[in-house]
Amino acid sequence: MRCVIMQPTYMPWAGYLHLIDQADVFVFLDDVQFEKQSWQNRNRVLVQGAPHWLTVPVLRQHLSDRILSIAVDDAQPWRRKHLDLLRSSYARHPHVEDMLALASVIADPQRTLLCDINMAVIQALSAALGLETRFLRSSALGIDGPRSQRLVDICIHLDCDQYLSPNGARDYLAEDGAFASGRVQLAFQQFDAKQYAQKGAPEFVSHLSILDVIANIGLQGARQYVRG
């Protein structure tokens, strides 16, 4: 049983969906500190051939606020602006309607917490791409502790014997040494962000939101791309 534990990010890139595809259990790490201007509330799409940030404005009371408590600032028309920008920027792309149908999850005004919006988008993307896993929230598990040891303890709690990590966490996991006991095997993601037919870019731009992949090569193509 393989577990992946990740913060819920906004309109994630293909590598995030690859982790979901590789997981038996995917845990949204929703009870850690929110970091402004991070992947938690923004991501990049292609606008006029160049990467452009889509950023969700948020309301924050304290620096220690956790992701799960962060509300979006709907005094700003960010939902409409994001969808309008996607609609205009990708208007001539072959699979724009598939992309917009998924992006439109953000339009629901009943979802006022950033975490809920991110998870709804990620789960909609996963369903559309045929990625099957069990989704959980770390806040529902009642497991605390130091950063890496907590990952181990979550895996043990869920009867998972392997933890799959993105490569960006390699250094701090080695420094912490929580996986050294061998109770949970540590593995690292192997995902090659290959080029795909990207309309409107003079040179290929990698690591954009999965929305760019879907708009260019469709749901079937994006499914194959995510699965490597």
N, C-alpha and C positions, 0 to 999 in steps of 0.2 A: 504494500500500500504506500503510495507516494503522496506526500503533502507539499503544497506550495502555500506560502503565507506572504501576502503583499498588501500594501496600502491601496485603497481604492483610488484610482487616478481618473482624470477627466479625459474622455475620448482617447483611450490608450493606443500605443503603437502596436505593430504586429507581434513584437517579441513578448508583450504582455499576454496576448491571446495564445501564443505558443505555450507559455507556462500553464495556462488554463487547460489547454489540450493535453498536456503531459501529466496533469494532476488527477489523482483519484479523489482527493479532497482539496478544495481551494478555500483558504481562509482569508477573508478581508480583514486586514489589520486596522481596525477602525477606532481603536482606543489609545492611540499614541498621539503625541503632540502635533498639532497642525503647523505646517510651515508655509507661510505666505510666499507667493510667486514660485511655487514648486509644481511638480506634476500633479499634485493633488487638485489644483484648481485651474490648470491650463495645459494646453498642448498645441502642436503646430499643424497647420494645413498649408496647402500651396495657393498663393494668391498672386496672379500675374507672373507666374514663373519663379517666385521666391517664397521661402518659408515665412509664415505669418502666425503670430500667437493668437489663439482664442483663449481669453482669460475670463474666468467667472468671478465677478466681484462678490466679496463676502463681508459678513458682519462679524467682527471679532471683539470680544470683551477683554480677554486677558491673553498674555503671551503663552500661558500654560494650557489654553483651551485645547481639547482633544478634537480629532477629526470629526467624530460622530456628533459633536455639539455645534459645529459651524453651520450657520444659516447663510443662504445666499442673499445678496442685496437686490431685492426685486424693485427697489425704488429706481434702479437703472434697468432699461429695457434690454438686458443682455441676452435673454432667450431669443427674442425676435432678431436682434442684431447678428447673433451667431448663425441662425438659420438663414437669414437673408444673405449673409456673406457666403455661406456654403452654396446656396442656391445660385448666386450670381457667379461665383468663382469657378464652379464646376458645371455650369449650365450646358456646355458642349461636350462634356465627358460621356462616354458610352453608357455608363451605369449610374448616372446621377440620381435617378429615382430610387434605386435600391439604397443608396447612401443616405439620401434625405429621409427616407422612411425610418431608418434607424436613428439618425441624428434627432429626429422630431420627438424622441422620448423626452428630451429636455424641456419641451413645451408645456408639460403638465404642471400647472401652477400649484397643484396640491403637494408636490414635492418641493419643500422649502429648505431642506437640509442638503448641503453639498454631498455628503456621504451617500444619502439615499439616491440622489440624482446619478452619481457616479456608478453605484452598484446597479441601478436599473439599466443604464446604458450598457455596462459591461455584460450583464446577463442577457440583454436583448441581442447584443452582438454575438455572444456565445451561441445562443439558440439559432440565430440566422446562419451561422457558420457550421452548425452541427457539432459543436464541441460539448461533450457530455462530461460533467463532473458534478460533485456535490459542493454547493456553496454554503459557507458558514461565516459568522462574524466573530471575531476574537472577543468582543465585548460580551458575548453570550456564553463564553466558556468559563469565565471566572478564574483565569490563570494569570498570575502576575509573576514578576521576577525580572532579573537583568535581561538585556535585549536578546542575546543569543541563547541563554539558558531557557528563556521563555519559549523560544522556537522549539527547542528540544522537548520541553514539557508539553507543549501543545500537540506535537507529533505523538508522544507517548499516550496522552489522553485520548487521542483519536485512533489509537492502534495502528499508526503509520510507522513503518520501519525505515522509510527514506524521506529525507527532506531535499527538495529540489530548489536551488537558489539561483537567482540571476548572477552573472559574473561580477557585477558591480559591488556585490557584498563580500567578495572573496577575502579581501584584506581584513575587514573587521571580524569576520567569522574566524579567521586564522588567529587573530590577536586574542579574541575572547576564549577560544579553545573549548567551547561548550560541547562540541561534538566529539571530542577526543575520547570520551568514554566508550564510544562505539555502540551505545544503546540505539542510536538512530544514525543511519548511514547518511553522509553528506554528499550530494551530487550537484554538479553545476550545469546550468543550461547550455545547450549547444544549439544555437540558432544563427543561421547565416542570413542577414538582411540583403538578399540578392536584389538586383535591379529588376524592375518590371516595366511594362509599357506605360510611361508616365506622360500623359498629355499636357502640353503647355509649359514644359520645363526645358530650357536650353541645355541644361545638364541635369542628370538625375539627382534628386534630393532624397536622401535616405532618412529613416527614423522619423517620418511624419506620422500623424494619427492613422489608425487603420482605416479611417474614412477615406483617405486618399487612395489606398489600395482598392477598396471596394468600388469607388467611383471610376477607377481606371480599368480594373479587370473583373469586376463583378463578384457576386457572392461565391460562385464555384471557384473562380480563380483565386479569390482571397482565402478560401478554405484550404486549397492546395498550397498556397504561399505560406500560410500560418503553420501548416503541418510539415513544411520543409520538403 
